[in-house]
Amino acid sequence: MPCIQTTTSVPISDADRKTLQTRFGKAIEVFPGKTERWLMLTFADNTPVCMAGDGDAAAAFVEVSLLGRSDRAHFERMTAEVCDILRDVLSIPPHRVYVKYTEVDHWGWNGGNF
């Protein structure tokens, strides 16, 4: 039950969204037992983002939520993946990306909970 929510200050074209979908789908496999099959992605583009006092440069805030727990090594690897993807696809430099992780004990789906 992973979910990756991506908020960017730059526009995301349909082609870029599809590329992000593919690359995030592969990147989520950094976490043991997580696959694209259960991955939900949300995108909010053209959102004002002010980072380090600069609201003009491209920036992104990415939230990765996981059912269950992981460890620091997996989070480190995923942060590198997310930063590489956003740099490659949207030209957002890694120093302008924050990634937040949330480990969730209860996750609802299809009228029930896991």
ABEGO torsion letter per residue (X at the ends): XBBBBBBBABBBBAAAAAAAAAAAAAAAAABBGBBAAABBBBBBBGBBBBBGGBAABBBBBBBBBBBEBBBAAAAAAAAAAAAAAAAAAAGBBAAABBBBBBBBABBBBGGBBX
